[in-house]
Amino acid sequence: MDKKKFAKISSFRYTIMAAVLILLAGGLVILPKYEKNEGISANQLLSNMISLERYVSTDDISNKLITQDPSFILIDVRDKESYNTYTLPNAINIPLKNLLDKEFEAYLNQDQFDVVFFSNDNFYADQAWAICNRLSYANLHVLKGGLNEWFTTIINPKKPEENMPSSDFELYSTRKAASMFFGVAYPDQAKTNTAIKKAPRKIITVKKKKRVAEGGC
């Protein structure tokens, strides 16, 4: 695809995403299961959205998976078919259209784990983050760049050119080791008969958040 054409398509898509997020920030998205208008104010949501602190890098998530960090949950907000085709290790599938289904509330509205939404890029994951942030759910994050970024940085990292700084080579070495952990085989690896490790299966058990009783004596 021509680079200019690709840039126009990308720009158009993110313009649409920005418009959707603004609507969410303004409280214009209907949340039928929350008739009492629960959650933070539109102004607070807009302030949260401006901040980029919600994003976590693919390198951070890769390291957490490799070290078996138990403090987070990965939530794939794509459709079930895409999830079954490929997803991140131990990720739970909650399609964006089903985000507010009662059966998924325990994963989203809890204070045990950090929740990391992801999709192919940031498009659907940002929408999931905005909806849950509007409901004042805590510890919400988005995988920056989504699966597209995961493939270009972790699964298929680009080898630095010779004139690049040593820090780039160190990062490449770390990412190459990570890609091997997630199942990528390299020619030099095959010669040494090095076994490929697989990310261990993590069983995620969440406790339902206790609701504070309204009113009083």
VOSEDREN-109755 format. One record per residue (C-alpha): residue number from 1; residue in one letter; y, z, x. Coordinates in steps of 0.25 Angstrom, whole numbers, plus 5000, padded with zeros to 4 digits. Layout:
N
NODE   i aa   yy   zz   xx
NODE NUM  A    Y    Z    X
...
This chain:
217
NODE   i aa   yy   zz   xx
NODE   1  M 5000 5000 5000
NODE   2  D 5014 4997 5005
NODE   3  K 5021 5009 5010
NODE   4  K 5034 5007 5002
NODE   5  K 5026 5005 4989
NODE   6  F 5018 5018 4993
NODE   7  A 5030 5025 4995
NODE   8  K 5036 5021 4982
NODE   9  I 5023 5025 4974
NODE  10  S 5023 5039 4982
NODE  11  S 5038 5041 4979
NODE  12  F 5036 5037 4964
NODE  13  R 5024 5047 4963
NODE  14  Y 5032 5059 4969
NODE  15  T 5044 5056 4960
NODE  16  I 5035 5057 4948
NODE  17  M 5029 5070 4954
NODE  18  A 5043 5076 4956
NODE  19  A 5047 5073 4942
NODE  20  V 5034 5080 4937
NODE  21  L 5037 5092 4945
NODE  22  I 5051 5093 4940
NODE  23  L 5046 5092 4926
NODE  24  L 5037 5104 4929
NODE  25  A 5048 5111 4936
NODE  26  G 5057 5110 4923
NODE  27  G 5046 5115 4915
NODE  28  L 5044 5102 4907
NODE  29  V 5029 5102 4909
NODE  30  I 5022 5107 4897
NODE  31  L 5012 5118 4900
NODE  32  P 5005 5120 4886
NODE  33  K 4996 5132 4891
NODE  34  Y 5008 5140 4895
NODE  35  E 5016 5141 4882
NODE  36  K 5024 5153 4887
NODE  37  N 5031 5145 4898
NODE  38  E 5024 5153 4908
NODE  39  G 5028 5151 4923
NODE  40  I 5040 5150 4932
NODE  41  S 5053 5144 4928
NODE  42  A 5056 5129 4930
NODE  43  N 5067 5132 4940
NODE  44  Q 5057 5141 4948
NODE  45  L 5046 5130 4948
NODE  46  L 5057 5119 4953
NODE  47  S 5060 5129 4964
NODE  48  N 5045 5130 4968
NODE  49  M 5043 5115 4967
NODE  50  I 5054 5113 4977
NODE  51  S 5047 5121 4987
NODE  52  L 5037 5114 4996
NODE  53  E 5029 5128 4998
NODE  54  R 5019 5124 4988
NODE  55  Y 5013 5113 4998
NODE  56  V 5001 5116 5007
NODE  57  S 4997 5107 5018
NODE  58  T 4983 5100 5019
NODE  59  D 4982 5107 5033
NODE  60  D 4983 5120 5026
NODE  61  I 4973 5117 5015
NODE  62  S 4964 5112 5026
NODE  63  N 4964 5124 5034
NODE  64  K 4962 5133 5022
NODE  65  L 4950 5125 5018
NODE  66  I 4944 5126 5032
NODE  67  T 4947 5141 5034
NODE  68  Q 4941 5143 5019
NODE  69  D 4954 5150 5015
NODE  70  P 4951 5156 5002
NODE  71  S 4966 5158 4997
NODE  72  F 4968 5145 4990
NODE  73  I 4963 5135 4979
NODE  74  L 4964 5120 4980
NODE  75  I 4966 5114 4967
NODE  76  D 4965 5099 4965
NODE  77  V 4973 5094 4954
NODE  78  R 4968 5080 4953
NODE  79  D 4959 5075 4943
NODE  80  K 4944 5079 4943
NODE  81  E 4940 5065 4948
NODE  82  S 4949 5065 4960
NODE  83  Y 4944 5080 4963
NODE  84  N 4930 5076 4962
NODE  85  T 4932 5064 4972
NODE  86  Y 4939 5072 4982
NODE  87  T 4946 5086 4983
NODE  88  L 4949 5097 4993
NODE  89  P 4938 5107 4997
NODE  90  N 4936 5118 4986
NODE  91  A 4947 5112 4977
NODE  92  I 4947 5115 4963
NODE  93  N 4951 5104 4953
NODE  94  I 4961 5107 4943
NODE  95  P 4967 5093 4938
NODE  96  L 4982 5094 4935
NODE  97  K 4980 5090 4921
NODE  98  N 4971 5103 4919
NODE  99  L 4979 5112 4928
NODE 100  L 4983 5121 4916
NODE 101  D 4969 5122 4910
NODE 102  K 4965 5137 4908
NODE 103  E 4953 5135 4917
NODE 104  F 4961 5133 4929
NODE 105  E 4971 5143 4927
NODE 106  A 4964 5154 4936
NODE 107  Y 4965 5144 4948
NODE 108  L 4980 5142 4946
NODE 109  N 4985 5155 4941
NODE 110  Q 4980 5165 4951
NODE 111  D 4984 5173 4963
NODE 112  Q 4972 5172 4972
NODE 113  F 4973 5159 4978
NODE 114  D 4983 5148 4983
NODE 115  V 4982 5136 4974
NODE 116  V 4984 5123 4981
NODE 117  F 4985 5111 4972
NODE 118  F 4982 5097 4977
NODE 119  S 4981 5082 4972
NODE 120  N 4981 5069 4979
NODE 121  D 4995 5072 4984
NODE 122  N 5005 5082 4978
NODE 123  F 5007 5075 4965
NODE 124  Y 4998 5083 4955
NODE 125  A 4997 5095 4964
NODE 126  D 5012 5097 4963
NODE 127  Q 5011 5096 4948
NODE 128  A 5000 5106 4948
NODE 129  W 5008 5116 4957
NODE 130  A 5020 5114 4948
NODE 131  I 5013 5117 4935
NODE 132  C 5006 5130 4941
NODE 133  N 5019 5134 4948
NODE 134  R 5026 5133 4934
NODE 135  L 5016 5143 4929
NODE 136  S 5019 5152 4940
NODE 137  Y 5006 5151 4946
NODE 138  A 5006 5156 4961
NODE 139  N 5001 5151 4974
NODE 140  L 5002 5137 4971
NODE 141  H 5002 5126 4982
NODE 142  V 5000 5111 4983
NODE 143  L 4993 5103 4994
NODE 144  K 5003 5095 5001
NODE 145  G 5000 5080 5000
NODE 146  G 4987 5083 4992
NODE 147  L 4974 5076 4996
NODE 148  N 4981 5064 5002
NODE 149  E 4987 5073 5012
NODE 150  W 4974 5080 5014
NODE 151  F 4967 5067 5018
NODE 152  T 4978 5062 5027
NODE 153  T 4979 5076 5034
NODE 154  I 4966 5083 5034
NODE 155  I 4955 5073 5030
NODE 156  N 4960 5061 5038
NODE 157  P 4971 5066 5048
NODE 158  K 4978 5056 5056
NODE 159  K 4977 5057 5071
NODE 160  P 4990 5059 5078
NODE 161  E 4995 5049 5088
NODE 162  E 4995 5052 5103
NODE 163  N 5010 5054 5103
NODE 164  M 5010 5065 5093
NODE 165  P 5012 5080 5096
NODE 166  S 5000 5089 5099
NODE 167  S 5002 5096 5086
NODE 168  D 4998 5083 5078
NODE 169  F 4985 5082 5086
NODE 170  E 4982 5097 5083
NODE 171  L 4985 5095 5068
NODE 172  Y 4976 5082 5068
NODE 173  S 4965 5090 5075
NODE 174  T 4966 5101 5064
NODE 175  R 4966 5091 5053
NODE 176  K 4954 5083 5059
NODE 177  A 4946 5096 5060
NODE 178  A 4949 5099 5046
NODE 179  S 4945 5085 5041
NODE 180  M 4932 5087 5048
NODE 181  F 4930 5100 5041
NODE 182  F 4932 5093 5028
NODE 183  G 4922 5082 5031
NODE 184  V 4928 5071 5039
NODE 185  A 4920 5066 5051
NODE 186  Y 4925 5060 5063
NODE 187  P 4918 5052 5074
NODE 188  D 4920 5062 5085
NODE 189  Q 4915 5073 5076
NODE 190  A 4902 5064 5072
NODE 191  K 4899 5063 5087
NODE 192  T 4899 5078 5089
NODE 193  N 4891 5081 5076
NODE 194  T 4901 5091 5072
NODE 195  A 4897 5096 5058
NODE 196  I 4908 5094 5047
NODE 197  K 4912 5106 5040
NODE 198  K 4914 5106 5025
NODE 199  A 4924 5115 5017
NODE 200  P 4917 5126 5011
NODE 201  R 4916 5128 4996
NODE 202  K 4926 5138 4991
NODE 203  I 4923 5145 4978
NODE 204  I 4936 5149 4971
NODE 205  T 4936 5160 4962
NODE 206  V 4949 5164 4955
NODE 207  K 4953 5176 4946
NODE 208  K 4961 5173 4934
NODE 209  K 4975 5179 4935
NODE 210  K 4977 5191 4926
NODE 211  R 4988 5188 4916
NODE 212  V 4999 5199 4914
NODE 213  A 4999 5204 4900
NODE 214  E 5012 5201 4893
NODE 215  G 5020 5211 4886
NODE 216  G 5018 5226 4886
NODE 217  C 5017 5239 4878
